[in-house]
Amino acid sequence: MRIEGPHKRLTIFVGESDRHGHKSLAEEIVHRAHAAGMAGATVFRGVEGFGVSNRLHTTRILSLSDDLPLAIVIVDSEERVRAFLPELDGLLPKGLVVLDDVEIHSPSGPEGQG
């Protein structure tokens, strides 16, 4: 499936130690996005950061954290992203959810296929 043009990017910031039941919160969100038929989702692991708690999380050896920041990024149409937002209700007792506009360009391969 090739997508082009204006879309929404949904970025969800959580901690690596955040859980939903026995599962990682990031894993739960990605599985829900997949079940909802979203175009795609990726989890990025941060090397350093802090959030509302103002507690610094880092990979530096002297203060090695077991709770590094994670960002889950989902890009799809505005309609599909907004329809997915209720899936996050009750999952995020803390964390940050950001919506922003993006323009997608899918480069084509040498044969004009994407």
N, C-alpha and C positions, 0 to 999 in steps of 0.2 A: 504494500500500500504506500503510495506516494502522497505526501501532504505538502502543501505550499500555501503561502500567504499569511494573513494575520491569524494569530492564535493566542492562547493564554498559557503562561507558565505558572504552575503551582509549585512553590517551594515550601517544604515543611522541615523545620529545624527541630531536632530532638537530640537527646543524649543517647550514647551507645548503650547505656545500662537501662534505659526506659523499656518497660515490658508491657505486653498485653497478655495477661494470663501467663502461660509458660513460653511464649514466643516473643522474640524481639519486636518492639513497636514498629521499627522500620520494616521488618519483614511482613508484619501484619498489614501495614499500609500498602506495600507493593503488591501483596496478594489480593487485597481488595481492589486496587487499581486494575489489576489484571482481570479479575472477575467482572469488573464493571466495563471491560472492553476498551479501556483507555489506550491511546496510541503507543504509550511507552512510559516507563518509570525507571529511574536510576538512583541509587543511593551512593552518595559521596561521603567519605570519611575525612573529617578535618584533622589537621595536625595540631591545631591550637585554637582556642576560642573561649568565650564566656558568654553567658546569657543573663537572664533576669536575676539569677542568684548571685551574680558577680563573682562566682567561683571560677578561677582559671583552670581550664582543662588543656593538657599539653602532652606531647610525646617526648619531651626532653627527659633524658635519663634520670636526672636528679628529682624530678617531680612527675614520674610516669603516671599517667592517669588511666584508669580502667573505665572511664566514662567520657570518651572523646566525642566531640560534636559530630552529628550526622546531618546531612541535607538530603532529603528525598525530593527529586525533581520530576515533575510530570508535565508534559506539554500535549495539549489537545485543543480542540475548538473551545471557544468560550462557553458555549452551551453545555458541552460534555464536562468541562472542568467544574462549572458551577453546579451541575447535577451531582458531581462526586463529593462536593464539600460536606453534605450531611453524613457521609461515611466517616468523617473525622470527628463528628460530635461524639463525645464520651470517650474517645481514644486519647485525647490530648489534654490531660489535666494541667500540663504546662507545655511550653514549646511555643513556636511562632509559625504562623502560616502567612505566606506572602503570595499575592497574585500580581502578575505584571503582564503587559502586552509584549508579544514577541512577533517577529516576522520570520517565517520559515522559508528557507531556500534549500531545496534538495538538489545538490549537484548531480548531473547525469554522468553515467559512465562513458567510456570511449565510443560505444555503439548507440549513445543516446538513451540508454536505459538507466533508471535510478535504482 
